Amino acid sequence: MPPPLAACCSVLELRQYTLHPGRRDTLIALFDGAFVEAQEAAGMHVVGQFRDEDRPDRFVWMRGFRDMASRREALGAFYGGPVWKAHRDAANATMQDSDNVLLLRPARLDTGLEHPGAPRPPAGAEMPADSRVEITLCYLKAPANEDFARFFEQDVRPLLAETGATPQALLQTEPAENTFPALPVRTGEHVFAWLTVFPHAEHRDRSKAWTARLHSWLRAPLEHLSLAPTSRSQLR
């Protein structure tokens, strides 16, 4: 069985691309067909690829790295390699903006993503998932510290569990300097995020009754990403 993602991915990128109208499926076909194995061969893990259900021109995906040094090496290998060079013009032609990128790490050693245990669907497979992934982004006034962690565990997690939305990963901003400046990441923010996988779209928690508990910690409104896995997304 592969090692847990928490062990191999102490650094994660959450990438949200705004695409030209009607081009999302074009990019997904290219990404799922050409970019997954090539990135993994370069030394990173492609965690998941998604359609944002609330934004028809948004493509969201995540990839992970062992650490910041291996991130630099892996990105250099992929973006300097033959697969990206062969397809970059076609990929870039679908995009309006690809700079909405959060650099994250597990909030604690035991809160990273665990490996799903099932192999990724093969290239060319048409395996749409019934499941949905929801990512909640909290924009905090200050970095998530022990006080916030205690508050979350005591006041928020139990309410999430009551609604069937128990987090499967807790993440926060990775403050290290971007080791691959050719790909910008967002800076100057203190993000705390959690990720939940629901077996079906209708199981997602829509009440959000717990949000009021967080208001005093926030500098900006919560952001919820409701995501449908692509046919080759391993996280599903």
BELRA-V347327 format. One record per residue. RES is the residue in three letters. PHI is phi in whole degrees, -180 to 180 (999 if undefined). PSI is psi as a letter, one per 40 degrees, with the letter a starting at -180 (none if undefined). D_LAST is the distance of its C-alpha to the last C-alpha in Angstrom with 1 decimal. Layout:
<<RES:PHI:PSI:D_LAST> <RES:PHI:PSI:D_LAST>>
This chain:
<<MET:999:h:17.6> <PRO:-63:i:16.5> <PRO:-66:i:17.6> <PRO:-61:i:15.6> <LEU:-60:d:14.3> <ALA:-59:d:16.9> <ALA:-79:d:19.5> <CYS:-97:e:18.7> <CYS:-131:g:17.5> <SER:-79:e:20.2> <VAL:-128:h:19.9> <LEU:-131:i:17.0> <GLU:-109:h:17.3> <LEU:-106:h:15.7> <ARG:-113:h:16.9> <GLN:-119:h:17.5> <TYR:-104:h:19.5> <THR:-93:h:21.8> <LEU:-108:i:22.6> <HIS:-65:i:25.6> <PRO:-53:h:25.4> <GLY:80:e:23.8> <ARG:-105:e:22.6> <ARG:-64:d:18.8> <ASP:-65:d:18.1> <THR:-63:d:20.7> <LEU:-67:d:19.1> <ILE:-62:d:15.6> <ALA:-62:d:17.5> <LEU:-69:d:19.4> <PHE:-63:d:16.7> <ASP:-66:d:14.5> <GLY:-85:d:17.8> <ALA:-122:d:19.8> <PHE:-102:e:18.4> <VAL:-69:c:15.5> <GLU:-64:d:17.8> <ALA:-65:d:20.7> <GLN:-70:d:19.2> <GLU:-66:d:18.2> <ALA:-65:d:21.7> <ALA:-82:e:23.1> <GLY:113:e:21.8> <MET:-122:i:18.7> <HIS:-118:h:15.0> <VAL:-84:h:12.6> <VAL:-75:d:9.7> <GLY:-172:i:7.7> <GLN:-128:i:9.2> <PHE:-147:i:9.3> <ARG:-92:h:12.0> <ASP:-76:h:13.7> <GLU:-72:e:14.6> <ASP:-97:e:17.8> <ARG:-136:h:19.1> <PRO:-66:e:19.2> <ASP:-111:f:20.5> <ARG:-116:h:17.9> <PHE:-113:h:15.4> <VAL:-121:h:13.4> <TRP:-151:i:12.1> <MET:-132:i:12.3> <ARG:-140:i:14.2> <GLY:-131:i:16.0> <PHE:-141:i:19.5> <ARG:-65:d:21.7> <ASP:-164:a:24.2> <MET:-70:d:26.0> <ALA:-67:d:28.3> <SER:-69:d:25.8> <ARG:-61:d:24.0> <ARG:-59:d:27.3> <GLU:-66:d:27.8> <ALA:-67:d:24.4> <LEU:-66:d:24.5> <GLY:-62:d:28.1> <ALA:-68:d:27.4> <PHE:-72:d:24.7> <TYR:-75:e:26.5> <GLY:-97:e:29.8> <GLY:-97:i:28.6> <PRO:-71:d:29.1> <VAL:-68:d:25.6> <TRP:-64:d:25.5> <LYS:-62:d:29.1> <ALA:-73:d:28.8> <HIS:-119:e:26.1> <ARG:-64:d:26.5> <ASP:-64:d:28.9> <ALA:-66:d:26.6> <ALA:-67:d:23.7> <ASN:-63:d:26.0> <ALA:-67:e:27.5> <THR:-87:e:24.4> <MET:-105:h:24.4> <GLN:-91:d:26.5> <ASP:-150:h:25.3> <SER:-126:e:23.0> <ASP:-98:e:24.5> <ASN:-83:g:22.3> <VAL:-132:h:20.9> <LEU:-104:h:20.5> <LEU:-97:h:21.2> <LEU:-128:i:19.8> <ARG:-143:i:20.1> <PRO:-58:h:19.1> <ALA:-63:d:21.5> <ARG:-140:i:22.6> <LEU:-60:d:22.2> <ASP:-99:e:20.2> <THR:-116:e:17.8> <GLY:-78:i:15.7> <LEU:-70:h:12.1> <GLU:-95:i:12.1> <HIS:-62:h:10.9> <PRO:-65:e:8.1> <GLY:87:d:11.1> <ALA:-103:i:10.0> <PRO:-67:i:11.3> <ARG:-66:h:9.8> <PRO:-55:i:10.8> <PRO:-71:i:14.4> <ALA:-57:h:16.1> <GLY:87:e:17.2> <ALA:-72:i:14.6> <GLU:-107:g:13.9> <MET:-128:g:10.7> <PRO:-61:i:9.5> <ALA:-96:h:6.6> <ASP:-75:d:8.4> <SER:-70:i:6.0> <ARG:-134:i:6.9> <VAL:-111:h:7.0> <GLU:-120:h:10.7> <ILE:-117:h:12.8> <THR:-108:h:16.4> <LEU:-111:h:19.1> <CYS:-106:h:22.5> <TYR:-99:h:25.4> <LEU:-86:i:27.8> <LYS:-73:d:31.6> <ALA:-148:i:31.6> <PRO:-56:i:29.3> <ALA:-63:h:27.4> <ASN:-115:a:29.9> <GLU:-65:d:30.6> <ASP:-63:d:31.9> <PHE:-67:d:28.7> <ALA:-59:d:26.6> <ARG:-66:d:28.9> <PHE:-59:d:28.8> <PHE:-62:d:25.0> <GLU:-66:d:24.9> <GLN:-89:d:27.9> <ASP:-110:d:27.5> <VAL:-109:d:24.0> <ARG:-55:d:21.6> <PRO:-60:d:23.5> <LEU:-68:d:23.2> <LEU:-62:d:19.5> <ALA:-62:d:19.4> <GLU:-62:d:21.8> <THR:-94:e:19.6> <GLY:78:f:16.5> <ALA:-117:f:14.9> <THR:-60:h:15.4> <PRO:-63:i:14.1> <GLN:-101:e:12.0> <ALA:-159:i:13.6> <LEU:-118:h:16.9> <LEU:-131:i:18.0> <GLN:-148:i:21.3> <THR:-56:h:23.3> <GLU:-87:h:24.3> <PRO:-82:e:28.0> <ALA:-63:i:29.0> <GLU:-64:i:30.5> <ASN:-60:h:28.4> <THR:-87:e:29.2> <PHE:-136:g:28.4> <PRO:-63:e:30.3> <ALA:-63:d:29.9> <LEU:-113:h:26.5> <PRO:-66:i:27.2> <VAL:-130:i:25.2> <ARG:-70:i:26.0> <THR:-130:i:28.7> <GLY:74:e:30.8> <GLU:-125:i:28.0> <HIS:-118:g:26.9> <VAL:-105:h:23.3> <PHE:-121:h:21.5> <ALA:-135:i:17.8> <TRP:-136:i:15.2> <LEU:-125:h:11.5> <THR:-130:h:10.1> <VAL:-110:h:7.0> <PHE:-107:h:8.6> <PRO:-65:d:8.5> <HIS:-144:i:10.3> <ALA:-58:d:11.7> <GLU:-73:e:15.0> <HIS:-84:e:14.1> <ARG:-64:i:13.8> <ASP:-75:h:17.0> <ARG:-103:e:19.4> <SER:-73:d:22.5> <LYS:54:f:22.1> <ALA:-64:d:25.3> <TRP:-78:e:24.6> <THR:-63:d:25.0> <ALA:-61:d:28.8> <ARG:-63:d:28.7> <LEU:-91:e:27.4> <HIS:-56:d:29.9> <SER:-68:e:32.6> <TRP:-92:e:30.4> <LEU:-98:i:29.2> <ARG:-104:e:30.9> <ALA:-152:i:28.7> <PRO:-61:i:26.6> <LEU:-59:i:23.1> <GLU:-123:h:20.4> <HIS:-115:h:17.2> <LEU:-108:h:14.4> <SER:-103:h:12.5> <LEU:-123:h:9.7> <ALA:-104:h:8.2> <PRO:-62:i:5.9> <THR:-74:i:8.6> <SER:-62:d:9.4> <ARG:-112:e:9.3> <SER:-68:h:6.5> <GLN:-77:d:6.0> <LEU:-81:h:3.8> <ARG:-158:none:0.0>>
